[in-house]
Amino acid sequence: MSEMKQADAARGPRLGGQGLSKSFGPLMANDRIDFVARRGTIHAIVGGNGAGKSTLMNILQGLLTPDAGTVLVNGAPVAFRSPNDAIRAGIGMVHQEFTLIPGLTLLENLILGAEPRRGLGAIDRQAAEARAAALAELAGVRIDWSLTEEDAPVHMRQAVEILRLIYRGADVLILDEPTAVLAPPQIRELLALMRNLREKGNTILFISHKLDEVLAVADEVTVLRSGRVVVSRPAEGLDKAELARLMTGEPVEAPTAKPALPGAAVLELDRIGAGGEGAVAFQDFSLTLRAGEIVGIAGVAGNGQDEIVGLVSGMMPAARGAIRLAGQDITRHSTRERRALGLAYLSPDRKKEGLCLDASIADNLIASHQHKPRFAAQGFLKPRAIADFAAERVAAFEIKCASPRQPVRALSGGNQQKVAMARELYDNPRVLLACQPTRGVDIRGIAAIHEEILGFRDSGGAVLLISEELEELVQLSDRIVTIYSGRITGEFPRGGAGMERIGRTMLGEVAA
């Protein structure tokens, strides 16, 4: 064992739980959970959808009260009634969605609600700047505190989210999927920040589905499955395959992509420009997608991905240029007209846009197809035909449910996404616009969705894949196109560049 490991082993417990249980009606979200995160360590919490991670974190930060069991702080039982109790105990959480206030500078966001004061109650800006500089130096990061929230790069905003918890006295940091929107160089910086904070004595609970990152930084790992602890052990000696097996209960193999056989162009963006208030400035953006290939769009969030989705789907007007689908100009076509010509769209937000959660699986499966002769005649739906179709799609896509009449809300994230994909791939579309196809999906669900995407491509379909997961893009794409501020900075064939080089072009470096 290394000297650092020996030092960690001698450190006492900082945060944990003993017999923590929490149920929501018949669902047991946490079932007698025991775990201990030691002072000055990075402790990873991993598990699939529905494993109980979110419930456990909400208990630890005072948002939920356990039905049974006890939260332990420094080895002693505590009863949190609110997140304020948790922060007073030195425990803070950085959520997936940033909470910085637009219009304020990073410095103002750091001190908001805890401003240093001088005589007559005025904010002591000099003291605030000194404290901010000291925090950045302590963490080993570079931050331009004068930038506003909207002007700051995403990795800088992420660092400020962490530092403002430390500013408020937290030494236990719960980080929920903190690398989800970062490019590889930025991920490397964040992992370095986590290590620096650990060396300063902070305790970090790291929730992530990126197992390579977990194994790169974690000292210890707790694996949850179906609300229970499967194992809580040192990370040393674990590998990715074993960790995935512990999370799912069985081996998980990623599908292997066959060589692509691209055909004719089916989707063309010809010198397109984005219109609409707040759109990233597109200047003569051109892209061609061919039948039988997957083209991945890689970029740090906010660099034009939303505009590409809006322009192709028809939800955003084009200010200039042309969009062609199978040779036909669809620049002014409605979303329904584009679907009729063979465009399918997998939304990045299945809960608000891609699905109607309170409707049944069957109703979601026929959405946008309900007018077709198979499902309707003379303005009336055909219940038996719809039921038969739903049963077929549920079986074909292996959607785990009690019945196609079950509301979609009752399904796991992975099965919800399968419902959306089963609907979009019906009736042989030409092009699948797949945006964040595995967001919020666990390891087993990711493998199943990847297999469907590859199968569609192998059958001659074309996929425009937009994802914040670079590993996903590298695994699936036949070509990767990188974008920065609405312009293309690089194009790489499968295997044509490593993740580091792709990551640099995502940050604005133009590929040679």
NUGU-411190 format. One record per residue (C-alpha): residue in one letter; z, x, y negated. Coordinates in pm, whole numbers, padded with zeros to 5 digits, always signed. Example, Ala and Ser with C-alpha at 12.3 -4.5 7.8 and 13.67 -1.06 7.14 Angstrom:
# residues 2
A+00780+01230+00450S+00714+01367+00106
***
This chain:
# residues 512
M+00000+00000+00000S-00092+00130-00348E+00174+00208-00609M+00067-00094-00811K+00099-00319-00506Q+00444-00181-00437A+00543-00246-00798D+00411-00603-00774A+00600-00663-00451A+00926-00571-00626R+00872-00829-00902G+01060-01155-00878P+00925-01511-00879R+00802-01646-01214L+00654-01987-01133G+00629-02191-00816G+00707-02507-00632Q+00920-02619-00341G+00819-02927-00145L+00605-03065-00430S+00454-03402-00340K+00256-03648-00549S+00070-03959-00441F-00157-04205-00619G-00139-04529-00424P-00237-04447-00065L-00377-04105-00163M-00140-03813-00104A-00271-03562-00359N+00002-03301-00302D+00192-03295+00026R+00507-03079+00035I+00353-02782-00144D+00544-02452-00141F+00418-02149-00330V+00543-01869-00555A+00355-01678-00826R+00535-01352-00897R+00588-01202-01240G+00306-00973-01352T+00053-01084-01091I-00274-01276-01074H-00227-01561-00828A-00544-01751-00731I-00531-02120-00637V-00842-02221-00441G-00959-02524-00247G-01237-02777-00224N-01272-03106-00412G-00973-03327-00343A-00763-03034-00223G-00493-03106-00481K-00545-02821-00729S-00565-03036-01042T-00262-03244-00946L-00057-02931-00878M-00156-02772-01211N-00073-03094-01398I+00273-03090-01239L+00326-02726-01333Q+00238-02788-01698G+00444-03105-01731L+00164-03362-01740L+00275-03520-01412T+00616-03569-01254P+00630-03500-00878D+00740-03779-00646A+00939-03524-00449G+01012-03154-00461T+01089-02919-00746V+00907-02692-00991L+01066-02348-00991V+01078-02127-01300N+01221-01779-01244G+01338-01908-00906A+01546-02192-01056P+01462-02565-01040V+01338-02732-01360A+01229-03084-01455F+00941-03090-01705R+00900-03415-01899S+00601-03300-02105P+00371-03000-02168N+00604-02907-02455D+00878-02846-02200A+00639-02622-02007I+00535-02420-02312R+00900-02373-02404A+00941-02227-02054G+00651-01991-02127I+00382-02180-01932G+00045-02268-02086M-00293-02378-01956V-00651-02308-02064H-00867-02600-01951Q-01234-02591-01856E-01326-02774-02176F-01244-02568-02484T-00997-02723-02728L-01064-02514-03040I-01124-02716-03358P-01479-02702-03503G-01493-02601-03868L-01184-02381-03845T-01201-02005-03811L-01079-01837-03495L-00774-01716-03689E-00697-02069-03809N-00734-02198-03452L-00498-01927-03328I-00212-02018-03561L-00274-02394-03590G+00059-02574-03566A+00257-02249-03564E+00153-02090-03894P+00363-01802-04030R+00514-01902-04365R+00640-01726-04675G+00821-01847-04984L+00781-02216-05071G+00618-02284-04735A+00278-02126-04804I+00091-01987-04503D+00136-01610-04481R-00225-01518-04409Q-00154-01146-04408A+00110-01193-04140A-00128-01413-03942E-00405-01153-03956A-00164-00879-03848R-00038-01088-03558A-00393-01174-03451A-00501-00809-03461A-00195-00707-03258L-00268-00973-02995A-00631-00865-02962E-00526-00502-02927L-00262-00595-02670A-00521-00780-02463G-00790-00515-02510V-01048-00750-02663R-01255-00742-02980I-01250-01059-03189D-01397-01136-03530W-01122-01368-03653S-01329-01476-03956L-01590-01656-03742T-01575-02033-03725E-01542-02198-03385E-01907-02304-03379D-02036-01959-03479A-01826-01761-03230P-01984-01660-02896V-01848-01844-02596H-01662-01545-02448M-01480-01492-02780R-01375-01856-02789Q-01247-01823-02432A-01037-01520-02531V-00891-01707-02830E-00795-01999-02604I-00592-01752-02397L-00444-01558-02689R-00321-01865-02872L-00105-01950-02571I+00044-01600-02587Y+00089-01645-02963R+00301-01951-02884G+00518-01756-02643A+00350-01822-02307D+00360-01545-02051V+00239-01766-01764L-00128-01854-01812I-00301-02118-01600L-00677-02055-01623D-00893-02338-01490E-01245-02216-01401P-01247-01976-01699T-01578-01806-01612A-01782-02124-01562V-01993-02089-01880L-02007-01709-01913A-02286-01460-01845P-02212-01169-01607P-02124-00914-01881Q-01890-01170-02037I-01736-01248-01698R-01667-00878-01653E-01494-00872-01992L-01281-01175-01907L-01172-01030-01573A-01080-00710-01757L-00877-00919-02005M-00693-01081-01714R-00612-00741-01566N-00490-00616-01905L-00262-00915-01944R-00126-00866-01594E-00044-00504-01676K+00147-00627-01982G+00365-00839-01753N+00192-01177-01781T+00158-01401-01478I-00183-01565-01433L-00269-01862-01214F-00645-01838-01161I-00822-02155-01043S-01181-02081-00943H-01445-02167-00686K-01618-01829-00742L-01474-01646-00447D-01616-01306-00539E-01423-01320-00867V-01108-01439-00692L-01120-01145-00453A-01199-00903-00739V-00884-00977-00942A-00628-01174-00742D-00314-01013-00605E-00226-01321-00403V-00410-01637-00299T-00288-01987-00219V-00542-02203-00034L-00509-02582-00056R-00681-02830+00172S-00625-03207+00174G-00322-03169-00051R-00145-02912+00167V-00102-02537+00159V-00314-02380+00431V-00202-02027+00355S-00037-01835+00072R-00081-01462+00117P-00185-01133-00044A-00555-01118-00130E-00581-00771+00020G-00769-00792+00351L-00939-01126+00275D-01317-01151+00252K-01539-01426+00115A-01631-01574+00453E-01269-01597+00567L-01160-01751+00237A-01436-02012+00261R-01331-02093+00618L-00969-02137+00511M-01078-02374+00231T-01298-02594+00450G-01152-02556+00796E-01481-02432+00938P-01742-02160+00873V-01971-02232+00576E-02318-02079+00576A-02540-02085+00270P-02897-02201+00340T-03162-01929+00343A-03464-01974+00118K-03807-01920+00272P-04077-01746+00068A-04232-01987-00180L-04594-02100-00156P-04668-02214-00514G-04958-02451-00567A-05109-02613-00873A-04926-02649-01203V-04736-02979-01216L-04523-02939-01528E-04636-02756-01842L-04449-02705-02166D-04715-02585-02409R-04584-02426-02732I-04321-02695-02754G-04075-02734-03038A-03753-02933-03027G-03693-03213-03270G-03379-03395-03367E-03074-03306-03571G-02867-03019-03430A-03131-02901-03181V-03162-02533-03105A-03468-02399-03289F-03750-02380-03034Q-04051-02185-03153D-04363-02217-02937F-04167-02248-02614S-04405-02240-02316L-04329-02272-01946T-04530-02361-01636L-04384-02501-01313R-04595-02515-00997A-04576-02729-00687G-04371-02567-00412E-04154-02348-00633I-03815-02346-00798V-03794-02208-01150G-03440-02145-01272I-03340-02146-01637A-03055-01902-01707G-02868-01885-02035V-02522-01896-02182A-02429-02256-02266G-02571-02374-02597N-02886-02161-02604G-03142-02434-02543Q-03071-02575-02198D-02983-02919-02336E-03304-02920-02541I-03517-02836-02236V-03354-03120-02041G-03402-03361-02331L-03765-03264-02389V-03869-03280-02023S-03678-03600-01944G-03799-03776-02258M-03457-03822-02415M-03541-03587-02704P-03859-03604-02915A-04088-03304-02934A-04147-03182-03288R-04463-02997-03186G-04663-02889-02884A-04739-03078-02564I-04573-03159-02233R-04798-03227-01933L-04704-03371-01594A-04968-03330-01323G-05225-03267-01597Q-05138-03579-01799D-04996-03550-02149I-04653-03715-02143T-04527-03584-02479R-04486-03937-02616H-04411-04111-02287S-04084-04296-02230T-03836-04187-01964R-03949-04477-01741E-04315-04381-01778R-04232-04023-01684R-04044-04139-01375A-04342-04351-01272L-04560-04038-01289G-04328-03846-01056L-04045-03696-01262A-03698-03716-01108Y-03387-03621-01304L-03051-03509-01170S-02815-03542-01465P-02554-03276-01548D-02296-03553-01602R-02296-03776-01298K-01983-03966-01408K-02113-04079-01748E-02490-04064-01711G-02609-04004-01355L-02413-04277-01176C-02238-04606-01240L-01902-04527-01084D-01784-04885-01050A-02106-05001-00883S-02161-04969-00509I-02335-04683-00338A-02621-04918-00254D-02664-05031-00615N-02665-04670-00735L-02923-04574-00474I-03175-04832-00598A-03110-04778-00969S-03448-04722-01142H-03621-04830-00817Q-03498-05191-00816H-03827-05330-00951K-04031-05187-00664P-04172-05425-00400R-03947-05289-00127F-03639-05413-00314A-03757-05714-00516A-04002-06002-00506Q-04079-06249-00785G-03790-06118-00992F-03528-06149-00715L-03364-05864-00528K-03386-05843-00148P-03026-05788-00027R-03118-05710+00335A-03386-05459+00235I-03143-05292-00007A-02871-05274+00258D-03112-05123+00513F-03237-04870+00258A-02884-04772+00159A-02785-04720+00522E-03092-04499+00574R-03017-04281+00270V-02647-04253+00352A-02737-04128+00700A-03018-03898+00584F-02804-03729+00318E-02484-03737+00525I-02292-03919+00252K-01935-03960+00373C-01821-04314+00294A-01665-04619+00455S-01969-04833+00375P-02269-04838+00136R-02088-05129-00031Q-01807-04892-00132P-01786-04811-00506V-01916-04465-00593R-01590-04393-00777A-01413-04370-00439L-01629-04077-00321S-01564-03705-00363G-01764-03515-00624G-01995-03371-00361N-02069-03710-00208Q-02124-03864-00551Q-02382-03593-00619K-02548-03664-00285V-02585-04029-00389A-02757-03923-00711M-02983-03680-00525A-03069-03936-00255R-03183-04174-00529E-03382-03915-00724L-03567-03776-00422Y-03675-04119-00299D-04046-04204-00325N-04169-03842-00322P-04143-03729-00687R-04358-03441-00802V-04091-03269-01010L-03714-03259-00984L-03534-03171-01305A-03203-03054-01155C-02939-02988-01419Q-02603-02842-01308P-02661-02984-00956T-02336-02852-00808R-02100-02889-01105G-01760-03000-00975V-01872-02976-00613D-01685-02782-00345I-01823-02510-00116R-01935-02737+00165G-02100-02981-00080I-02277-02695-00259A-02433-02577+00067A-02556-02930+00145I-02705-02982-00203H-02875-02642-00195E-03028-02732+00139E-03172-03054-00008I-03318-02869-00308L-03480-02606-00087G-03610-02875+00149F-03773-03059-00143R-03940-02738-00255D-04059-02660+00099S-04220-03005+00118G-04430-02922-00189G-04202-03046-00464A-04141-02851-00784V-03788-02792-00915L-03685-02699-01267L-03329-02580-01207I-03086-02549-01496S-02745-02415-01405E-02454-02230-01562E-02395-02068-01221L-02605-01752-01217E-02528-01695-00850E-02679-02038-00778L-02991-01955-00978V-03035-01621-00799Q-02986-01784-00458L-03231-02072-00508S-03493-01972-00766D-03834-01828-00692R-03850-01730-01059I-03571-01704-01314V-03649-01750-01683T-03376-01641-01923I-03333-01797-02265Y-03140-01705-02577S-03135-01913-02898G-03420-02128-02772R-03657-01845-02684I-03752-01681-02356T-03608-01331-02322G-03711-01252-01965E-03876-01371-01646F-03784-01235-01304P-03930-01310-00959R-03693-01357-00665G-03522-01024-00602G-03687-00873-00910A-03366-00793-01097G-02994-00769-01040M-02744-01008-01195E-02641-00750-01453R-02993-00713-01591I-03044-01090-01592G-02711-01126-01770R-02815-00888-02049T-03126-01095-02122M-02906-01407-02131L-02723-01238-02418G-03041-01171-02619E-03176-00843-02483V-03551-00882-02427A-03668-00766-02085A-03922-00485-02089
***
